[in-house]
Amino acid sequence: MRYHFIAIGGSAMHNLAIALHLKGDEVTGSDDEIFEPSKSRLDKYGLLPASIGWNPDLINKNIDAVILGMHAREDNPELKRAQSLSISIFSYPEFIYEQTKHQLRVVVGGSHGKTSITSMILHVLKKNNIDHNYMVGAQLEGFECMVRLSDKPKVAVLEGDEYLSSPIDRRPKFHLYHPDIAVISGIAWDHINVFPTFENYIDQFKIFAESVNNKGALFYFESDNVLDNMVKTINNHCHIQPYTTHNHTIENGTTNLIFGKEHIPIEIFGDHNLQNLKAAQLVCNKLGIQDLDFYKSIKTFKGASKRLELVVKNANTSFYKDFAHSPSKLRATTTALKKQFPERILVACMELHTFSSLNKDFLNLYNQSMSAADQAIVYFNKQTIKHKKLDDLSESEVKEAFGTDNIKVYTSSEKLIVDLKSKNWVNANLLMMSSGNFDGIDFKEFGENIIH
């Protein structure tokens, strides 16, 4: 088959392009901007466009289907050409469904934790030699490509994002997967540029829950009151089962799972990760994996990229980075690190980077979200606000919104880095959280600098 990708440079799109290339299909693509690591990975497989920009001459009748990324616009010239030639056009999730519709589909949804839960399931399936297709939104150790679409497996494990499918399909991605087994990890309002009210956002998860196969299963985190109340209203006769935090202990900075009389040490930590782990366990049980095999496998799971990812450490200091950017994620991640190392000072630093986080109407939801930190830092770039065409924010407005005395606000990344480097890091940990990168910081180099 011959496929053309419009907006091939996206994190999900470039992985799908590589997956189809590895499957033996012919793949072309284009984009008006391609950043790392997508650029190098596409180049490695000979899929990097020869030039940046849109070229309708690439679209012709020899193409079997166009796969349209969310980064493109409705008036994209390649899209217009494909429509005029009546070429089949798929959004990313539509195409994933078409490739997996004859397989048992596991779909993991939720405002937070979905990447980690999906990653845990993939790790355990791989350890137990269970062949499977997959799609996940973060790079995992031991995986060359984060999408696999083969005709052989009977199971497909998919991360179910609630963001929109494409510029011409405004449905949330996870509405298109029709799961046989589903997880909802929690509901915390996000993407306010797309879902203007919390009620509207909740409705998307209700639609997802009602899309589960009636003979399938839905697992959900019962301590989330919003989610718990929503599940009680759904019209679906599938098996519905709540879960909570896995029983555990913390001993000398190591988390141990309690299983009968056994204490099983694991490499991840934090209540949110232990909730994710419990969800993964229930899914794996449903796929035929016994508890003993699950525990044996999960012991070696180190976490997904940028999810409480250890950058560097020494005897006195650990530096972690995390993708956390929404209020619920900040609260969970900061609390987890403080609980894991209660004797160490915790410096938690986050970047306001997304449309929602920089929006004045949303900002107050961050109230108390970093209260667990001994020292909390909030950074935002004034140019990012202008680029997103939002109202200006002042440092005092941000400090007031977070609502705790431990907050210090920066608008200069250079000054932030200088001040962090000047701190005494003996018996102290650093946590840096963002969906961005603090204006291009080299985390590894910076980490090595502060621990030596």
C-alpha positions in Angstrom: 0.0 0.0 0.0 1.1 3.6 -0.6 0.3 6.2 2.1 1.0 9.9 2.3 1.2 11.7 5.6 0.1 15.4 5.8 2.0 16.7 8.9 4.4 13.7 9.2 6.5 15.4 11.8 4.2 15.0 14.8 5.2 12.7 17.7 2.4 10.3 16.9 2.4 10.7 13.2 6.1 10.1 12.6 5.9 6.9 14.6 2.9 5.7 12.6 4.8 6.5 9.4 7.8 4.5 10.6 5.6 1.6 11.6 4.0 1.4 8.2 7.4 1.6 6.5 8.7 -1.3 8.7 5.6 -3.2 7.7 6.6 -2.9 4.1 4.2 -0.2 2.9 5.4 2.8 0.8 5.3 6.0 2.8 5.7 9.7 1.9 5.0 12.8 3.9 5.3 16.5 4.3 5.2 19.2 7.0 5.9 22.9 7.5 8.1 22.2 10.5 9.8 19.1 11.9 11.6 19.1 15.2 13.8 16.5 17.0 13.5 13.7 17.7 11.0 13.2 14.8 13.5 14.7 12.3 16.4 12.3 13.0 14.1 9.3 13.3 12.4 10.0 9.9 15.8 10.6 8.3 17.0 7.3 9.7 14.3 5.4 7.7 14.5 7.6 4.6 11.2 9.2 5.3 12.3 12.8 6.0 10.7 15.1 3.4 13.1 16.5 0.8 11.9 20.0 1.7 9.9 21.7 4.4 6.4 22.9 3.4 3.3 21.7 1.6 3.4 20.4 -2.0 0.2 19.4 -3.6 2.1 17.9 -6.5 2.9 15.0 -4.1 -0.8 14.0 -4.2 -1.8 11.8 -7.1 -4.1 8.9 -7.9 -1.3 6.4 -7.1 -1.8 7.1 -3.4 -4.1 4.6 -1.6 -4.8 6.8 1.3 -3.8 10.1 3.0 -3.3 10.2 6.8 -4.1 13.7 8.1 -2.4 15.0 11.2 -3.9 17.5 13.6 -1.1 20.0 13.0 -2.4 20.6 9.4 -5.2 23.1 8.7 -8.5 22.7 6.9 -7.3 24.7 3.9 -4.0 22.7 3.6 -3.2 22.6 -0.2 -2.3 18.8 -0.1 -5.6 18.1 1.7 -7.6 20.1 -0.9 -5.8 18.1 -3.7 -6.6 14.8 -2.0 -10.3 15.8 -1.6 -10.5 16.8 -5.3 -9.1 13.5 -6.4 -11.4 11.6 -4.0 -8.5 9.8 -2.3 -9.4 8.2 1.0 -8.5 10.5 3.9 -8.0 9.1 7.4 -7.4 10.8 10.7 -4.7 9.2 12.8 -7.2 7.4 15.1 -9.4 6.3 12.2 -6.4 4.7 10.5 -5.4 3.0 13.7 -8.9 1.5 14.1 -9.0 0.3 10.5 -5.7 -1.5 11.1 -6.9 -3.1 14.3 -10.6 -3.6 14.0 -10.3 -7.4 13.8 -8.2 -7.5 16.9 -9.1 -7.3 20.6 -8.5 -3.6 21.4 -7.4 -2.4 24.8 -7.8 1.4 25.0 -6.4 3.4 28.0 -8.0 6.8 28.5 -7.8 9.5 31.2 -6.6 13.1 31.8 -3.5 11.7 33.3 -1.6 8.4 33.6 -2.7 6.9 30.3 0.8 6.8 28.8 2.2 5.2 31.9 -0.6 2.6 32.1 -0.2 1.7 28.4 3.5 1.5 28.8 3.2 -0.9 31.8 0.8 -3.2 29.8 3.2 -3.2 26.9 6.2 -4.0 29.2 4.4 -7.0 30.8 3.1 -8.4 27.5 6.6 -8.2 26.0 8.1 -9.9 29.1 5.5 -12.7 28.7 6.1 -13.1 25.0 2.5 -12.2 24.1 2.4 -10.8 20.5 0.6 -7.5 20.3 0.1 -4.4 18.3 0.4 -1.1 20.1 0.3 2.7 20.0 1.7 4.8 22.8 2.6 8.5 23.1 6.1 8.2 24.7 9.4 6.5 23.9 9.9 3.4 25.9 13.1 1.5 26.6 13.5 -1.5 24.4 11.1 -0.2 21.7 12.4 1.1 18.4 9.1 2.6 17.3 6.1 3.4 19.5 3.5 2.1 17.0 3.2 -1.4 15.7 0.6 -2.5 13.2 1.0 -6.1 12.1 -1.6 -8.6 10.8 -0.4 -11.4 13.1 -1.3 -10.3 16.7 -4.8 -10.9 18.2 -4.4 -8.0 20.6 -3.8 -4.2 20.2 -3.0 -1.9 23.1 -3.8 1.8 22.4 -3.3 5.0 24.3 -6.6 6.8 24.1 -6.1 10.6 23.8 -9.1 12.8 24.2 -7.8 15.5 21.9 -9.3 16.1 18.5 -8.7 13.7 15.7 -7.9 16.0 12.7 -8.7 19.5 11.4 -11.7 18.0 9.5 -12.8 15.6 12.2 -13.5 17.3 15.5 -14.2 14.1 17.5 -11.8 13.2 20.3 -9.4 10.4 19.2 -10.6 7.9 21.8 -14.1 8.0 20.5 -12.9 6.2 17.3 -11.2 3.1 18.8 -14.3 1.1 20.0 -12.5 -0.8 22.8 -13.1 -4.3 24.0 -11.2 -3.5 27.2 -11.0 0.1 28.5 -9.4 2.1 31.3 -10.2 5.6 32.5 -7.6 6.8 35.0 -9.2 10.0 36.0 -10.9 13.2 34.8 -9.3 16.6 35.3 -10.3 19.4 33.0 -7.7 20.0 30.2 -7.7 21.4 26.7 -10.0 24.3 27.5 -9.4 25.7 23.9 -11.4 22.6 22.7 -13.7 21.8 25.6 -14.9 25.1 27.0 -16.6 23.8 30.1 -15.8 21.0 32.5 -19.2 19.4 31.9 -18.4 19.2 28.2 -15.1 17.7 28.9 -16.7 15.0 31.2 -19.2 14.2 28.4 -16.3 13.1 26.2 -15.3 10.4 28.7 -18.9 9.3 29.1 -19.1 8.8 25.3 -15.8 6.8 25.5 -17.2 4.6 28.3 -20.3 3.9 26.4 -18.3 2.9 23.3 -16.8 -0.1 25.1 -18.0 -3.4 23.7 -21.0 -4.6 25.7 -19.3 -7.9 26.3 -16.0 -6.2 27.2 -14.7 -4.5 30.4 -14.2 -1.0 31.8 -11.7 -0.4 34.7 -11.8 3.0 36.3 -10.1 4.8 39.3 -12.8 4.9 41.9 -11.2 7.6 44.2 -11.8 10.2 41.5 -15.2 11.5 42.5 -16.0 13.1 39.1 -15.1 9.9 37.3 -17.0 7.7 39.8 -20.1 9.8 39.4 -19.9 9.7 35.7 -19.5 6.0 35.5 -22.8 5.6 37.5 -24.6 7.4 34.6 -23.3 5.4 31.6 -25.5 3.2 29.5 -23.4 0.1 29.0 -23.7 -3.5 30.1 -20.0 -4.3 30.0 -18.1 -5.5 33.0 -17.4 -2.4 35.1 -14.7 -2.7 37.8 -13.2 0.1 40.0 -9.6 0.1 41.2 -7.5 2.0 43.7 -3.9 2.4 44.8 -1.9 -0.8 45.0 -1.0 -1.8 48.6 2.7 -0.9 49.2 5.4 0.2 51.5 8.3 2.7 51.1 11.6 1.5 52.6 14.8 3.5 52.2 13.6 5.3 49.1 12.3 2.1 47.4 8.6 1.3 46.9 7.6 -2.3 47.5 4.3 -3.9 46.3 2.5 -6.0 48.9 1.3 -9.3 47.5 0.2 -11.7 50.3 3.2 -12.0 52.5 5.6 -10.8 49.8 7.1 -7.4 49.4 8.1 -6.9 45.8 10.5 -4.0 45.1 9.8 -1.9 42.0 11.7 1.0 40.2 8.8 3.4 40.0 7.1 5.3 42.9 4.2 7.6 43.8 0.6 7.0 44.5 -0.4 7.9 40.9 2.0 5.3 39.5 0.7 2.7 41.9 -2.8 3.5 40.7 -1.6 3.2 37.1 0.1 -0.1 38.0 -3.2 -1.5 39.5 -5.1 -0.6 36.3 -2.4 -2.3 34.2 -2.6 -5.4 36.4 -6.4 -5.7 35.8 -6.0 -5.4 32.1 -3.2 -7.9 32.0 -5.3 -10.3 34.1 -8.1 -9.9 31.5 -5.5 -10.8 28.8 -4.7 -14.0 30.6 -1.6 -13.0 32.6 -1.5 -14.4 36.2 -0.6 -12.1 39.1 2.8 -13.9 39.8 3.8 -13.3 36.1 2.6 -9.7 36.3 4.7 -9.0 39.4 7.8 -10.7 38.0 7.5 -8.6 34.9 6.6 -5.2 36.4 9.7 -5.3 38.7 11.9 -4.2 35.8 9.6 -1.4 34.5 11.5 1.9 34.7 8.8 4.2 33.6 7.9 6.0 30.4 10.0 8.8 29.0 9.5 12.1 30.9 7.2 10.5 33.4 9.1 11.0 36.7 12.2 10.2 34.7 15.4 10.2 36.7 17.9 12.4 34.9 20.9 12.2 37.2 21.6 11.4 40.9 24.3 11.0 43.5 24.2 10.0 47.2 22.6 13.3 48.2 20.6 14.5 45.3 18.2 13.2 42.6 17.0 15.2 39.6 13.8 14.2 37.9 11.9 15.5 34.9 8.2 15.0 34.2 5.7 15.9 31.5 3.3 17.2 34.1 1.7 20.5 33.2 -2.0 20.3 34.4 -2.9 21.1 38.0 -3.8 17.4 38.9 -0.5 16.2 37.4 1.6 18.8 39.2 -0.1 17.9 42.5 0.4 14.1 42.0 4.0 14.3 40.8 5.2 16.8 43.5 3.5 14.9 46.3 5.0 11.6 45.0 8.6 12.8 45.1 8.2 14.4 48.5 6.7 11.3 49.9 9.4 9.1 48.4 12.2 11.2 49.9 10.6 12.9 52.9 14.0 13.8 54.5 15.2 15.7 51.5 14.3 19.3 50.5 12.2 19.3 47.4 12.6 22.0 44.8 9.8 21.7 42.3 9.9 23.8 39.1 7.2 23.9 36.5 6.8 25.7 33.2 3.4 27.2 32.1 3.6 26.3 28.4 0.2 25.0 27.2 -2.7 27.1 25.9 -4.8 26.1 29.0 -2.0 26.8 31.6 -1.4 30.3 30.2 -5.1 31.2 30.1 -6.2 33.5 32.9 -9.6 31.7 33.2 -7.7 28.4 33.9 -4.8 29.6 36.0 -6.7 29.6 39.3 -7.1 25.8 39.0 -3.4 25.6 40.0 -4.2 26.7 43.5 -2.2 24.6 46.0 -0.9 22.3 43.2 2.7 22.5 44.4 2.1 22.9 48.2 4.0 19.6 48.8 7.3 21.2 47.7 9.6 23.0 50.1 10.5 25.4 47.3 8.2 25.8 44.3 9.1 27.7 41.1 6.8 28.7 38.2 8.4 29.8 34.9 6.7 31.2 31.9 7.9 32.9 28.7 6.1 36.1 27.7 6.8 35.3 24.0 4.9 32.1 24.3 1.8 34.0 25.5 2.1 36.3 22.5 2.5 33.4 20.2 -0.6 31.8 21.5 -2.4 35.1 21.3 -3.5 35.1 24.9 -3.8 38.0 27.4 -0.6 39.0 29.1 0.1 37.5 32.6 2.0 39.2 35.4 4.3 37.5 37.9 2.0 38.6 40.7 -1.1 37.1 39.0 0.7 33.7 38.6 1.9 33.8 42.2 -1.6 34.6 43.5 -3.1 31.8 41.4 -0.9 29.1 42.8 -1.9 30.4 46.3 1.1 29.2 48.5 3.9 31.1 50.1 6.5 28.7 48.7 6.1 30.0 45.2 8.7 32.0 43.3 7.9 33.1 39.7 10.4 33.6 36.8 10.0 35.0 33.3 13.6 34.6 32.3 14.9 31.0 31.8 18.5 32.3 32.0 18.0 33.7 35.4 16.1 30.6 36.5 19.0 28.3 35.5 21.6 30.6 37.1 19.6 30.6 40.4 19.1 26.8 40.3 22.8 26.2 39.7 23.7 28.4 42.7 21.6 26.4 45.2 23.0 24.0 47.7 21.9 20.6 46.5 23.2 18.5 49.4 20.2 16.5 50.8 17.9 18.1 48.2 16.0 16.9 45.1 15.0 18.8 42.0 11.8 18.2 39.9 11.3 20.0 36.6 7.9 19.7 35.0 6.7 20.8 31.6 5.2 19.8 28.3 7.9 22.1 26.8 11.6 22.3 27.6 12.2 25.5 29.5 13.4 27.2 26.3 15.7 24.4 25.2 17.6 23.4 28.4 19.8 20.4 28.1 18.5 18.5 31.1 21.4 16.0 31.3 24.1 18.6 31.1 22.3 20.8 33.6 21.8 17.9 36.0 25.5 16.9 35.8 26.3 20.5 36.7 24.2 20.7 39.8 25.2 17.3 41.3 29.0 17.9 41.0 
